[in-house]
Structures are given as structure tokens and as C-alpha cells.
Amino acid sequence: MGLSTYCFLEIHFNIVYRLSGVSAMELAIVSETTALILDKVEHNPLQTNGHVAWAAELDLVTRNVRPLNPTSNTWCGTGSFLSNGTMVSVGGNPVVIVVLYLNSFTGGNGLAAVRLFDPCEDGNCDLFENQNVRRAASLRWYTSSARLEDGSILLFGLADFPNITNPTYEFYPPKKIHGSPERYPIFVPFLMETLNANHFPILIQLPDGNLFVAANTKAIIFDWKTNREVRRLPDVPNGVRISNPIPAGATLLPLTPENDYTPEVLICGGSVFDDSLAHFNNFSSQEPTSNQCIRMVLNDEGIAKGWEVEHMPDPRIMSELILLPDGRVTIVNGPQTGASGRSDHPAFTPSLYDPLAAPGKRFTQEGLPTSDIARMYHSTATLTPNASILLAGSNPNTDVGTHDSAFPTEYRLEWLSPPYMQHIRPTFTGLPGTFDYNSQVTLGVDIPEGGKNVSAVIMDFGFATHGVHMNQRLVGLVSQLSNDRTKLTITGPPSPTIYSPGPAFVFVLVDGVPSFGSKTLIGTGAQPPLDEGALNK
């Protein structure tokens, strides 16, 4: 596969319905044909029910947008999927642009909001929230979230509102843990230790059920069931800070039968910027960022070895590390100087990272296209079901048209096409709506002539915001091709800690070229457990 075939399909301002309508501060793929876009409350061009919209559903086929109707400000919230397929959006901000209280708009403060979105095919689904019925146990702003093995989600950190810390975690649906008598936010010393640059901590579920947590210059393995730090990991090398407001991109590298589902984390970018509060009030958009990439195998041997240090072709913060179905990583978006909200020198050219290549040969920009759209603060990106990458957003401004920075509020969308999209691609049929652990499903497959190596993977495309990509995951499946090469029997993931119950996209790959990704629910599709005692607290 030649890298020269890597290309952008660019969407211009003057093409109707190929704009996002609301700036894509938060982005998630919710079905085979749709993406959920969340913005902050501001004067967006898209309207709904007599007032501005700040959420939309994007049709990935027609590229039309449909306004959605949250009733609170989603600015700086988080998102994850439950085991039954529901997307949960949590937290946000008070409404800052008060002039938007127009006509039927009666919404407001989103700091404790819980919003539910059940994807549909008929265009009638919408965000549902009622803070009189469900809300977070504490105010959540710049919070990270993780899918858990029981199908619920964990909300981790951080701030209630500027200058007020909330170093705790909780669950949705609510649950009590380690003998707690009631539902309450659970204090985490690590979140106090890592102040001040620790918004949106890096949070990854590991195959043993624990969490990898990283913020500022520190990292731990954390047992959420007992609220215990299991292991202190080596600090980030060279004093590079890796979480918001100078965030690095991060992802868990593929978990496969071949590597015995051994977790390895990759973190790229960040800054050695002084994170004192006084300095944050006076920083320059020209502050240098880091091109450092680090990776570590999270077993005894890997932790003893420590972080392996590599370097990207260019420095970045707020970059997105997008896992591809073939196991490689594309690095997109972000500025090369400054910090969140005040930055400069956009990184226009993606980098491609091959984790299986020899050290020193893993990065390339050869043949990759250069965009002319600056993807700065509040930009996002995600893999899509057809295996292209959607790039969206960028909004370092208080409101549309305020020109708080040199970069405008961005509504243009781009699709980045990896090299495999230029090849004849396999297809398959027969995927059921649910796919349980260790169960077997036989797919009908159409393999391109001459194809040799046939495999299958499941992916969580994750939830993107602020250069943080929560829950992104690729798990290789045990698979067996029939003698006549028309059927592929695949086996579900071994356990809910390797892949949490809930949505997944299945790709069949032939010599590294992926099919379209079809959606299923891993597990049974059941609701996550609900602790009535905790709910009533």
C-alpha cells in the first residue's frame, strides 16, 4: 500500500449541507451512518425551535446535519456508551452567552447534567435530559469517562468550576462500591497531586479490570473497585506535561490474541509549560510544545523497562491519535505552540505511526496531504465506519464572530482517506445485533482476488473532545477462514475487561485492507446494573 494514495476529501464553506452547523467541540460516531456533534452554547448558524442549536446529528452518507436539543450547556462535558448502546453525555458549563435565552429556550447550567442519546434510523431521536430525574452526584467540568466491565461508565475528575477542584469519581448509573453506605463522589488523592494541569485525565480500562490513569507528568494503575492506587508508574520523561490545558494525544495500542491482549499505551505531544496558576493567566500563544512520544507495555517487564521515548515529525498539543483498523495510528489536529484557548502555528500535516515498525522508523509524513484548515482548540477527529477519518471543529473564541484569537470558529468538515481506501475492499454479511463473549459467529465473506491474510477486529471509535479521545479501542478476534474462503468464523472477545459491553464496529481485514465497519453490541445488549439504593441518595 503506497502512502502516496493518502488523501483528503475536503468540504468547502460554499457547499450546502457539508458544514457541521454547530462547531464540533465534542464528537462521537453513534451508528453506521451518523455522528453526534456537541458544541457550547453560542451563536451558531444552525437553528432549532426558535433559538440557536449547539448540538447536531451528522449523516455520514448525505453529510446533512439535523439539529438536536440539549437543554443545558455541554461545554467541557464528557461522553461514553452504556452496555445497551445508549450514549451518555455528562457535565458541562453554565450558559455563558446569556443573550441566547430566546423564545422557547429554557435550558441552562450543564455542570451536573446527564444527557442520554439512543441512536435511531428514522431521524426522530434526540438528546434527553431532565435534571429533576437524573443528574451527576457532583458538578463535573473537564471530566474524563471510561466504559466499565459491567456496562456502566465511570466519571473521573475534575473541576466543579474555575478555581474549584473536584478530585473525585462516580458512576453512571449510580452505584455504591467497597462498602460505601451511600452514593457519593469518591476522593482520589492522585487528582490533587497532579494539579494544576490535569483537566481531562487520560483514562484507559486495562484487561485486568484496573484503569491506567495519567495526568500532568504522572501515571498510575488504579483499582476503581477499591479506590486504591495499585501501582505507581514512572513519571513522564523530560518533564513533559500531558493533560489539559496542554494535552497530549493518547491511545491504547491494539489488544490482540497474538500479543496475548497485553496492554501498551502510546502518548504523543504535550509541553514543559509551567503549570502554576499565575503563569496560566499570563501565558503566550508562542509557548513551545513537545514532539515527544512515549509508550510503555503495562506488565511487570514493561513497567520495569519504563517509557520508550520517540519523537513525532513536529511538536503538538491537542492532537488526536486515531487508531486505524489495520493497527496503525494517524496523528491529526492541534497547534504547535501555546496552550488550550491561546495557541498558534497549527499543525496542518498528519503523521502516520506504525507501532510494529522498528524504532526510528515508525513515523512518516511522506505522501500525506496538507490541509489548509487550522484545527486548534475545540477541534475533534474520529474514525468512521467506512474507515476514513472525520476532522471537525476548532473554536478558540468565546462566541462566533468575537475573534478572541487569530483563528475563526470552524464549521468545515474534512475526510482523510488512509491508503487502504484505494484498494478493493472485502465485504461481509451475517453479523448479528449482539455478539456475546467467547461466542462464535460465522460471517459470509467476499475476499478480493489474491487476498491472503484474513482477520477480524472490533473497535470502539471513542468520544473526542479537547484533544482527548476517551474509550478508543481495537481488539483483535480469533478467526478461522473456511476452506472455500467464503465464510469466516469469529469468536467474541474473551472477557468484558478486554472489551466492555456495548457498541463495537466489526471490521474484516484482508492483507490489512478493512471492510466497512458494521455495528453490533458486545455482550447481550442488556441495561447496565442499577443500584436503586445509590440512585435514591
C-alpha positions as CSV (number, residue, x, y, z in Angstrom):
1,M,0.0,0.0,0.0
2,G,1.7,3.2,-1.1
3,L,1.4,6.2,1.2
4,S,1.1,8.4,-1.8
5,T,-2.6,7.4,-2.0
6,Y,-3.4,9.0,1.4
7,C,-5.7,11.9,0.6
8,F,-8.2,14.5,1.9
9,L,-11.7,14.8,0.7
10,E,-12.2,18.4,1.7
11,I,-15.6,20.0,2.3
12,H,-15.7,23.7,1.5
13,F,-17.7,26.6,3.1
14,N,-19.8,27.2,-0.1
15,I,-21.2,23.7,-0.4
16,V,-24.6,23.5,1.4
17,Y,-25.1,20.8,4.0
18,R,-21.4,19.9,4.1
19,L,-20.8,22.1,7.1
20,S,-21.4,20.9,10.7
21,G,-23.9,23.7,11.6
22,V,-22.5,23.7,15.1
23,S,-18.8,23.7,15.8
24,A,-17.6,20.2,16.7
25,M,-16.2,20.6,20.2
26,E,-17.3,17.0,21.0
27,L,-17.7,14.2,18.5
28,A,-18.7,10.6,18.6
29,I,-19.9,8.1,16.0
30,V,-23.2,6.7,17.2
31,S,-24.3,4.4,14.3
32,E,-23.1,3.1,11.0
33,T,-24.4,6.3,9.3
34,T,-24.5,9.0,11.9
35,A,-22.2,11.1,14.2
36,L,-23.2,13.1,17.3
37,I,-21.7,16.6,17.4
38,L,-21.9,18.7,20.6
39,D,-20.8,22.4,20.9
40,K,-21.1,25.0,23.6
41,V,-24.0,27.5,23.7
42,E,-23.1,30.2,21.2
43,H,-24.4,32.0,18.1
44,N,-24.2,29.0,15.7
45,P,-25.8,29.3,12.2
46,L,-27.9,26.2,12.8
47,Q,-31.3,27.0,14.4
48,T,-33.8,24.8,16.3
49,N,-37.1,25.6,18.0
50,G,-36.6,29.4,17.7
51,H,-33.1,29.6,19.1
52,V,-29.6,28.6,18.2
53,A,-28.6,25.0,18.2
54,W,-25.5,23.7,19.9
55,A,-25.9,20.0,19.1
56,A,-26.4,18.2,15.8
57,E,-26.6,14.7,14.2
58,L,-24.4,14.4,11.1
59,D,-25.5,12.0,8.4
60,L,-22.2,10.4,7.3
61,V,-23.7,9.4,3.9
62,T,-25.5,12.5,2.8
63,R,-23.5,14.8,5.1
64,N,-26.6,16.6,6.1
65,V,-27.0,17.9,9.6
66,R,-30.0,17.7,11.9
67,P,-30.2,20.0,14.9
68,L,-30.6,18.3,18.3
69,N,-32.0,19.8,21.5
70,P,-30.0,19.5,24.7
71,T,-31.4,21.7,27.4
72,S,-28.1,22.6,29.2
73,N,-24.7,23.8,28.1
74,T,-22.5,20.9,27.0
75,W,-19.2,22.9,27.1
76,C,-16.4,20.7,28.6
77,G,-18.5,17.7,29.1
78,T,-17.6,14.0,28.6
79,G,-19.3,11.0,26.9
80,S,-19.3,7.2,26.8
81,F,-21.5,4.4,25.8
82,L,-23.5,2.1,28.1
83,S,-23.9,-1.7,27.5
84,N,-27.3,-1.2,25.9
85,G,-25.9,1.2,23.3
86,T,-27.0,4.5,24.8
87,M,-24.6,7.4,24.6
88,V,-24.3,9.2,27.9
89,S,-23.1,12.9,27.9
90,V,-22.2,14.2,31.3
91,G,-21.3,17.6,32.7
92,G,-20.7,20.9,31.0
93,N,-20.8,24.6,31.9
94,P,-23.3,27.3,33.0
95,V,-24.7,29.2,30.0
96,V,-22.2,31.9,29.4
97,I,-23.8,33.7,26.4
98,V,-26.9,34.8,28.3
99,V,-28.3,36.7,25.3
100,L,-29.3,33.3,23.9
101,Y,-32.2,32.9,26.3
102,L,-34.6,33.4,23.4
103,N,-38.1,32.3,22.8
104,S,-38.6,28.7,23.8
105,F,-35.0,28.2,25.2
106,T,-35.3,27.5,28.9
107,G,-32.1,25.5,29.5
108,G,-29.1,26.4,31.5
109,N,-26.4,25.1,33.7
110,G,-24.9,21.8,32.5
111,L,-22.4,21.2,35.3
112,A,-24.3,18.2,36.7
113,A,-26.3,17.3,33.6
114,V,-26.7,13.8,32.4
115,R,-27.9,13.6,28.8
116,L,-29.0,10.3,27.1
117,F,-28.9,9.7,23.4
118,D,-30.3,6.4,21.8
119,P,-29.3,6.3,18.1
120,C,-32.1,5.8,15.6
121,E,-32.5,5.3,11.9
122,D,-35.7,7.4,11.4
123,G,-34.3,10.8,12.3
124,N,-36.6,11.2,15.3
125,C,-34.1,10.6,18.2
126,D,-32.9,13.4,20.3
127,L,-30.9,14.1,23.5
128,F,-32.9,13.5,26.6
129,E,-32.2,15.2,29.9
130,N,-34.1,16.1,33.0
131,Q,-32.0,17.2,35.9
132,N,-35.0,16.6,38.2
133,V,-34.8,12.9,37.3
134,R,-31.1,12.2,36.8
135,R,-28.0,14.2,37.4
136,A,-24.4,13.6,38.4
137,A,-23.7,13.3,42.2
138,S,-21.4,16.3,41.9
139,L,-20.6,19.0,39.4
140,R,-18.5,17.8,36.5
141,W,-16.3,20.0,34.3
142,Y,-13.3,18.8,32.2
143,T,-14.2,15.3,33.4
144,S,-13.0,12.0,31.7
145,S,-15.1,8.9,31.4
146,A,-14.4,5.2,30.9
147,R,-16.6,2.2,29.9
148,L,-16.5,-0.4,32.6
149,E,-16.8,-4.2,32.6
150,D,-20.3,-4.2,34.0
151,G,-21.6,-1.9,31.2
152,S,-21.7,1.3,33.2
153,I,-19.4,4.2,32.9
154,L,-17.0,5.9,35.4
155,L,-16.7,9.7,35.6
156,F,-13.3,10.8,36.8
157,G,-12.4,14.3,37.9
158,L,-12.0,17.2,37.8
159,A,-13.2,20.7,38.4
160,D,-16.6,22.0,39.6
161,F,-15.9,25.4,38.0
162,P,-12.9,27.7,37.7
163,N,-10.6,27.6,40.7
164,I,-12.8,24.9,42.5
165,T,-11.4,21.4,42.4
166,N,-13.4,18.2,42.4
167,P,-10.8,15.4,42.7
168,T,-13.4,12.6,42.8
169,Y,-15.0,9.9,40.7
170,E,-18.5,8.4,40.5
171,F,-20.6,6.2,38.2
172,Y,-23.5,6.3,35.8
173,P,-25.8,4.6,36.5
174,P,-25.0,5.3,40.2
175,K,-23.5,2.5,42.3
176,K,-22.0,2.0,45.7
177,I,-18.6,0.5,45.9
178,H,-16.2,-1.0,48.6
179,G,-18.8,-1.0,51.3
180,S,-19.8,2.7,51.0
181,P,-23.2,3.3,52.8
182,E,-24.5,5.7,50.1
183,R,-23.9,7.2,46.7
184,Y,-21.2,9.9,46.9
185,P,-18.3,11.2,44.9
186,I,-15.1,9.2,45.9
187,F,-12.0,11.2,46.7
188,V,-8.8,10.4,44.6
189,P,-5.6,11.8,46.1
190,F,-3.9,11.4,42.6
191,L,-6.1,14.2,41.3
192,M,-4.9,16.6,44.0
193,E,-1.3,15.6,43.5
194,T,-1.4,16.3,39.7
195,L,-2.8,19.8,39.9
196,N,-2.8,22.2,38.1
197,A,-2.6,20.8,34.5
198,N,-4.8,17.8,35.0
199,H,-8.1,18.5,33.3
200,F,-9.4,15.6,31.2
201,P,-7.1,13.0,32.7
202,I,-6.1,10.1,30.4
203,L,-8.2,7.2,31.5
204,I,-8.0,3.7,29.9
205,Q,-9.5,0.4,31.1
206,L,-6.9,-2.4,31.2
207,P,-7.5,-6.1,30.5
208,D,-7.2,-6.9,34.2
209,G,-10.1,-4.5,35.0
210,N,-8.0,-1.8,36.5
211,L,-7.5,1.7,35.0
212,F,-4.5,3.4,33.5
213,V,-4.6,7.0,34.7
214,A,-2.2,9.7,33.6
215,A,-2.3,13.5,34.3
216,N,0.3,16.2,34.3
217,T,3.6,14.4,34.5
218,K,2.4,11.3,36.5
219,A,0.7,8.0,35.8
220,I,-0.7,5.2,37.9
221,I,-2.6,1.9,37.7
222,F,-5.8,2.4,39.7
223,D,-8.3,-0.1,41.1
224,W,-11.7,1.7,40.9
225,K,-13.5,-1.0,42.8
226,T,-11.5,-0.4,46.0
227,N,-10.3,3.2,45.3
228,R,-6.7,2.1,45.6
229,E,-3.6,3.0,43.7
230,V,-2.3,-0.4,42.6
231,R,1.0,0.8,41.1
232,R,2.9,4.0,40.7
233,L,4.3,4.2,37.2
234,P,7.4,6.0,36.1
235,D,6.9,9.8,35.5
236,V,6.6,11.1,32.0
237,P,10.2,11.6,30.7
238,N,11.8,15.1,30.4
239,G,9.2,16.9,32.5
240,V,6.6,16.9,29.6
241,R,3.1,17.6,30.9
242,I,0.4,15.6,29.0
243,S,-3.0,16.7,30.2
244,N,-5.2,19.7,29.6
245,P,-4.7,22.6,29.2
246,I,-1.6,21.4,27.4
247,P,-2.8,17.9,26.5
248,A,-1.0,15.2,24.6
249,G,-2.9,12.7,22.5
250,A,-3.1,9.1,23.9
251,T,-4.4,5.7,22.9
252,L,-4.2,2.1,23.9
253,L,-2.4,0.2,21.2
254,P,-4.3,-2.9,19.7
255,L,-5.1,-5.8,22.0
256,T,-4.8,-9.0,20.0
257,P,-4.6,-12.8,20.5
258,E,-1.1,-12.6,19.1
259,N,0.1,-10.2,21.9
260,D,-2.0,-12.1,24.5
261,Y,-4.1,-9.0,25.0
262,T,-1.1,-7.3,26.7
263,P,-1.8,-3.5,27.2
264,E,0.5,-0.9,25.8
265,V,-0.2,2.8,25.9
266,L,1.0,5.5,23.5
267,I,1.1,9.2,24.4
268,C,2.3,11.9,22.0
269,G,2.8,15.6,22.5
270,G,2.4,17.9,25.5
271,S,4.5,20.7,26.8
272,V,7.1,21.5,29.5
273,F,5.0,24.6,30.2
274,D,4.9,25.9,33.8
275,D,1.5,24.9,35.2
276,S,1.3,27.3,38.1
277,L,-2.0,29.2,38.2
278,A,-0.3,32.6,38.0
279,H,1.5,31.5,34.8
280,F,-1.7,30.2,33.3
281,N,-3.2,33.6,33.5
282,N,-0.3,35.1,31.6
283,F,0.9,32.6,29.1
284,S,1.8,33.3,25.5
285,S,0.4,31.7,22.4
286,Q,4.1,31.2,21.4
287,E,4.9,28.8,24.3
288,P,6.8,25.8,22.8
289,T,5.2,22.4,22.7
290,S,6.8,18.9,22.7
291,N,7.3,16.4,19.9
292,Q,7.9,13.6,22.4
293,C,6.0,10.3,22.1
294,I,6.2,7.7,24.8
295,R,5.0,4.2,25.0
296,M,5.0,1.6,27.7
297,V,3.9,-2.1,28.0
298,L,1.8,-2.3,31.2
299,N,3.1,-5.5,32.6
300,D,5.9,-6.2,35.1
301,E,8.6,-6.4,32.5
302,G,7.4,-3.3,30.6
303,I,7.0,-1.2,33.7
304,A,10.5,-2.1,34.9
305,K,11.8,-1.1,31.4
306,G,10.0,2.2,31.7
307,W,8.9,4.6,29.0
308,E,10.3,4.2,25.5
309,V,10.8,7.7,24.1
310,E,10.3,8.6,20.4
311,H,9.7,11.9,18.5
312,M,7.0,13.0,16.2
313,P,7.9,14.9,13.0
314,D,6.5,18.0,14.6
315,P,5.6,19.2,18.1
316,R,1.9,19.4,19.1
317,I,-0.7,19.7,21.8
318,M,-4.4,18.9,21.5
319,S,-3.6,16.3,18.8
320,E,-5.8,13.3,18.1
321,L,-4.3,9.8,17.9
322,I,-6.7,7.9,15.7
323,L,-6.5,4.1,15.7
324,L,-6.9,2.6,12.2
325,P,-8.4,-0.9,11.7
326,D,-5.0,-2.1,10.5
327,G,-3.4,-1.2,13.8
328,R,-1.6,1.9,12.8
329,V,-2.2,5.3,14.3
330,T,-2.8,8.6,12.5
331,I,-1.9,11.8,14.4
332,V,-4.0,14.8,13.3
333,N,-5.0,18.3,14.5
334,G,-3.5,20.6,17.1
335,P,-1.3,23.6,17.4
336,Q,2.5,23.6,17.7
337,T,2.7,26.4,20.2
338,G,0.7,27.8,23.1
339,A,-1.9,26.1,25.3
340,S,-5.6,25.4,25.2
341,G,-7.6,28.5,24.3
342,R,-4.5,30.5,23.3
343,S,-2.3,28.9,20.7
344,D,-0.6,29.4,17.3
345,H,1.1,27.6,14.4
346,P,-1.4,24.9,13.5
347,A,-0.1,21.5,12.5
348,F,-1.5,21.1,9.1
349,T,0.1,17.8,8.0
350,P,-0.9,14.4,9.7
351,S,1.7,11.9,10.8
352,L,1.3,8.1,10.4
353,Y,2.7,5.9,13.2
354,D,3.3,2.1,12.8
355,P,3.7,0.6,16.2
356,L,5.0,-2.7,14.7
357,A,7.9,-1.0,12.8
358,A,11.4,-0.8,14.1
359,P,12.3,2.1,16.5
360,G,13.3,5.2,14.4
361,K,11.1,4.0,11.5
362,R,7.6,4.3,13.0
363,F,6.7,7.8,11.9
364,T,6.1,9.1,8.4
365,Q,4.6,12.1,6.7
366,E,5.7,11.0,3.3
367,G,2.8,11.3,0.8
368,L,0.4,12.6,3.4
369,P,-1.7,15.6,2.4
370,T,-1.5,19.0,4.0
371,S,-4.8,20.7,4.9
372,D,-5.4,24.5,4.9
373,I,-7.8,24.3,7.8
374,A,-6.4,25.1,11.3
375,R,-7.7,22.6,13.8
376,M,-6.9,24.3,17.1
377,Y,-8.7,24.5,20.5
378,H,-12.1,22.6,20.5
379,S,-11.2,20.6,17.3
380,T,-12.0,16.9,17.1
381,A,-11.5,13.9,14.9
382,T,-12.7,10.3,14.7
383,L,-12.5,7.1,12.7
384,T,-15.8,6.5,10.8
385,P,-17.5,3.2,9.9
386,N,-16.1,3.3,6.3
387,A,-12.6,3.6,7.9
388,S,-12.0,7.2,6.8
389,I,-11.1,9.8,9.4
390,L,-13.5,12.7,10.0
391,L,-11.9,16.0,11.1
392,A,-14.1,18.7,12.5
393,G,-14.3,21.8,14.7
394,S,-11.8,24.4,16.1
395,N,-13.1,27.3,18.1
396,P,-10.7,29.3,20.3
397,N,-13.4,32.0,20.7
398,T,-15.8,32.9,23.4
399,D,-18.6,33.2,20.8
400,V,-18.9,33.0,17.0
401,G,-17.5,36.2,15.5
402,T,-15.8,37.5,18.6
403,H,-12.3,37.0,17.2
404,D,-10.8,36.3,20.5
405,S,-7.9,34.7,18.6
406,A,-6.5,34.7,15.1
407,F,-8.5,31.6,14.2
408,P,-12.2,31.7,13.4
409,T,-14.9,29.3,14.6
410,E,-14.7,26.4,12.2
411,Y,-17.7,24.6,10.7
412,R,-16.0,22.9,7.7
413,L,-15.6,19.2,7.7
414,E,-12.8,17.1,6.2
415,W,-12.5,13.4,5.5
416,L,-9.0,11.9,5.5
417,S,-8.7,8.8,3.4
418,P,-6.0,6.3,4.5
419,P,-4.2,4.3,1.8
420,Y,-6.3,1.2,2.2
421,M,-9.3,3.1,0.8
422,Q,-7.8,3.0,-2.6
423,H,-7.8,-0.8,-2.7
424,I,-10.6,-3.3,-3.4
425,R,-12.0,-4.0,0.0
426,P,-13.6,-7.1,1.5
427,T,-17.2,-7.3,2.4
428,F,-19.1,-9.4,4.8
429,T,-22.7,-10.4,5.9
430,G,-24.3,-12.2,8.8
431,L,-23.3,-10.0,11.8
432,P,-26.0,-10.3,14.5
433,G,-27.2,-7.3,16.5
434,T,-25.5,-8.7,19.6
435,F,-22.2,-10.7,19.9
436,D,-21.5,-12.3,23.2
437,Y,-18.2,-13.0,24.9
438,N,-16.5,-16.2,23.7
439,S,-19.4,-16.9,21.3
440,Q,-18.9,-17.8,17.7
441,V,-20.5,-16.1,14.6
442,T,-20.0,-17.2,11.1
443,L,-19.9,-14.4,8.5
444,G,-20.2,-14.7,4.8
445,V,-17.2,-13.0,3.3
446,D,-16.2,-11.8,-0.1
447,I,-12.4,-11.7,-0.3
448,P,-10.7,-9.7,-3.1
449,E,-8.8,-11.9,-5.5
450,G,-5.3,-12.8,-4.4
451,G,-6.1,-11.9,-0.7
452,K,-4.1,-14.0,1.7
453,N,-4.2,-12.9,5.4
454,V,-7.8,-12.6,6.6
455,S,-8.6,-11.4,10.1
456,A,-11.2,-9.5,12.1
457,V,-11.2,-6.8,14.7
458,I,-13.7,-4.9,16.8
459,M,-13.3,-1.2,17.6
460,D,-14.7,1.5,19.8
461,F,-14.2,4.8,18.0
462,G,-14.4,6.6,21.3
463,F,-15.6,10.1,22.3
464,A,-13.4,13.1,21.2
465,T,-13.0,16.4,22.9
466,H,-10.2,18.9,23.7
467,G,-7.6,16.6,22.1
468,V,-8.6,13.7,24.4
469,H,-10.0,10.5,22.9
470,M,-11.9,8.6,25.5
471,N,-12.5,4.8,25.2
472,Q,-10.9,4.4,21.8
473,R,-10.0,0.7,21.5
474,L,-9.1,-2.0,19.0
475,V,-9.4,-5.7,19.9
476,G,-8.3,-8.5,17.5
477,L,-10.7,-11.5,17.3
478,V,-9.8,-15.2,17.0
479,S,-11.0,-16.1,13.5
480,Q,-11.0,-19.1,11.1
481,L,-11.5,-18.9,7.4
482,S,-13.3,-21.8,5.7
483,N,-11.6,-24.0,3.1
484,D,-13.6,-22.4,0.3
485,R,-12.7,-18.9,1.6
486,T,-16.4,-17.8,1.7
487,K,-17.0,-18.0,5.4
488,L,-15.1,-16.5,8.4
489,T,-15.9,-17.8,11.9
490,I,-15.1,-15.2,14.5
491,T,-15.1,-15.6,18.3
492,G,-16.2,-12.8,20.6
493,P,-13.7,-11.2,23.0
494,P,-12.6,-13.3,25.9
495,S,-13.9,-11.0,28.7
496,P,-15.6,-7.7,29.5
497,T,-12.4,-6.2,30.7
498,I,-10.8,-6.7,27.3
499,Y,-13.8,-5.1,25.6
500,S,-16.6,-3.6,27.7
501,P,-20.2,-4.5,27.0
502,G,-21.8,-2.2,24.5
503,P,-21.3,-0.8,20.9
504,A,-18.5,-2.1,18.7
505,F,-17.7,-1.9,15.0
506,V,-16.6,-5.1,13.3
507,F,-14.0,-4.9,10.5
508,V,-12.9,-7.9,8.4
509,L,-9.3,-7.2,7.0
510,V,-7.6,-8.8,4.1
511,D,-3.9,-8.1,3.9
512,G,-4.5,-5.0,6.1
513,V,-7.3,-3.6,3.9
514,P,-10.5,-3.3,6.0
515,S,-14.1,-3.8,5.1
516,F,-16.8,-1.4,6.1
517,G,-17.3,-1.4,9.9
518,S,-20.6,-2.9,10.9
519,K,-22.1,-2.2,14.3
520,T,-23.0,-4.7,16.9
521,L,-23.4,-4.8,20.7
522,I,-20.8,-6.8,22.5
523,G,-22.4,-8.8,25.3
524,T,-26.1,-9.3,25.4
525,G,-27.3,-5.7,24.9
526,A,-28.7,-5.6,28.5
527,Q,-29.0,-2.5,30.5
528,P,-26.2,-1.8,32.9
529,P,-26.8,-2.7,36.5
530,L,-28.8,-0.1,38.5
531,D,-28.3,0.3,42.3
532,E,-31.6,1.7,43.5
533,G,-30.2,2.4,46.9
534,A,-27.5,4.6,45.3
535,L,-29.9,6.2,42.9
536,N,-32.1,7.5,45.7
537,K,-29.2,9.2,47.5
